[in-house]
Structure formats: C-alpha cells, structure tokens
C-alpha cells in the first residue's frame, strides 16, 4: 500500500437507513412490505444500508392487510413520496401513479415500478425526468413478473444485436389456451376457470384482448432495439375469437396456439405486435404450459436464449421488485446510477401491415373440379407463396332455407352441397398481401367460409 494511503477506518459509521415508500398494497405490495419487515438484516447486508419502510399509500387505510402494521398505512401518497429515498410503485394504472412517480423523482427519490401500462404509454416522460434528476427508474417487474428479462436485455445483451423477441408474457391467456388444448374447454369456460383461480380479473379484457401483452411488447421492443415504442404502435389482436376448432387444428398440424408478444428488427425498422400464433410443437415456447411466461430472445452473437418462469402473482412479482429495490439502494449509496433509457437508435416503428410472417388459412369451399386451382390462383395473384395445402374430409353443408313459421304442407327436399375443408400454410408474406388475399378469397364464388387466419411463428 503506498505510504500516503489513508489507513482504513476501523469503525466506519453505519450508513443511515434508506427510507422506502410503497405505493399500493395489493398482492404485490403486501408481499414487498412483508419481506422488508421480515428480512431487514439480509436486505441491509445486500443493499449496503438498512431499508426502512416509512409508509404505504393505499386508498382505504381501514382495510386490514395481512402482515402489514396498520400504522404504516396512509392515504396521503402525495406527501409520502416527498419523504422517501426509494419509492416502489405497485398501484398500477396511469393516474395517480404517473403524478406520484414524477413527484418522487423531483424530490430526488429513485423509483421502482411494476407499472407496464404507464411505461408503455408514458415511459419517455418518466425516463427523462429520472435522467434529469440523476435517479434510477427500474421496472423489472413490469414485464413477465418474476422473470429477469429487463436486466438481461438492457445490460447482459448490451454488446449484442438482438434481432427478435418472442414472448408469452400473459399468464392468463396462456392458461386459457392451454386448458382449451388439453381439456377441450371452450374459451368462455376456460376464462371463467382462470377467474376462479385468480389469474383473470372479473373484467378479463386487458388479458383476453391482448392489452396487457401489448404493453409488455412495447417495453421489450424499446429495450431490445434502443428505440422508443409505445403501446399504440403495437399491432394487437387478442384470443377472443379463438375456437376449440382452431386449437384442435393447431394440434393436427403439429402446432400449439399461443398468444405471442413479438418485437422484431427488420431491414426497414422495428415491428411490435401481439396476436395468437401457431408455434411448432418442438419450439421451446410450445412447452410453456399453464399460467407460466417465457421470453425467447434471438441475438446475433448469443443466438437463441429463453427466459422462463412465473409472470404474475404477489410473491413472484415481489421478487423482481425487491431485486430492483436492492440495486437502486446500492446505486444511491455509491452515488451512482443504474442504466438510463437507451433510445439512441431511434429506428422507424413499422405499421402493422408491414409485418412479414407465415400464415395458416382454413377455409371451406365447394368440392368441385377446379376449385383448388382457383384458390391457389388467388394466392399467386397476390404474391403469396403456398407452402402446404391439406384437404380434410369432405363435410356436407346444409343450405336449407330458414324454416317458415307455418311448415309447408309438402317440404322441399333439403338441398345439400359437398364441401371440402382446406388448410393452406403459406411461406412468409406481408400482412397487407395476406389481408388482400383473404378478402379476395372471401369473394370467390366457391368459397363458403374463411374459417380462420392464423399466423405461424417460431419456424
Ligand atoms: N394479468 C397478467 C397475466 C399479469 O395474466 O399475466 C400482470 O401483467
């Protein structure tokens, strides 16, 4: 050691506790509070200073919260955020979360949030505020609950080139599709079961219609491609129209139906979309069952990576929140700052109809000579290349007239027409070309019904 080096202080002063404010005390907040209260020594040792829970903002302070001392509860969130070093926001929704986070940042607090909707809608405002104030804004829990995916994408892969992210990031819809596939349940019954198990809300719209997954897709796309992508730039289609037939046809064709959040880099820019997709049964995402989540990342140097785990629930999500909290505490103690928003690439965000993917189209046609050639001609005319065509057993459709109120004395014999069911899988095609193809097929004389159009991913 050089002669001029100061001797180490034999009894360094204990670091002052860092004050933690919690906004929200639902399943995640309660669990975060419990861990802060029950494991103070471990957390202090890992963070470098005690983490002192100074208050929990809730709407109703009279509701008892299991394991949470009532004296910590307050309905004055606005003042709580001004007297904390670290603010954890697990209340969800846009307001008052946005105002409270901005106030916390202005008052110098680092913020940990699980609020995917807010980040996907207003992320840049929050990141800029945090940057200006020199504080951390961390959000591991906002995407796929317990799964470490934000940190790996923005830190571990910072030296690589991510090309595509495919995520099962909504546990409720994964559970619903899995029950449809394995138990033969209809969508409504499977959703009801998800509600009974506490996966789905009383109003399941955010999950079933893909809003929750779209917010996560926006966050993942922004991180992976260093480009701001907001939720309104994510093409979104939920699982509401998925039928047991779709699920069964997926199985017969060697696929599993999954609701995917997709973020990809193309030659033209960045695309983000959420929709049900047929995933080959041998793809790692096909093995993600029940309410589990997984994110499959493709990077140029690293190759394929898969992150798997529990994407929701109080305890799993609290793990991600507490991890961020400990990191933010460490940053504060050394006077440093965690990673900032990285949006330097600022790539064009592509419109939904620019997406290029493979499709499976199922349709019913009159079983007549030349019909297959006509159908193939429509695809060719739109530049959509066919990979496979499968014709299933002929069905017989009845074209009986609507029954009259008074039955006719002598009923006409029922008119029937033999039908064929076609399952066409295409090579990669632009969404716009496929949409035009489907519209043209729908107008073709022998086509009786376009039964479904599903994208094929992970091939
Ligand atoms: N409702 C979400 C899900 C969890 O079912 O995965 C919160 O994003």
Boltz pocket constraint, residues with backbone or C-beta under 6 A from the ligand:
constraints:
  - pocket:
      binder: B
      contacts: [[A, 142], [A, 169], [A, 170], [A, 171], [A, 172], [A, 173], [A, 199], [A, 207], [A, 212], [A, 291], [A, 311], [A, 312], [A, 313]]
      max_distance: 6.0
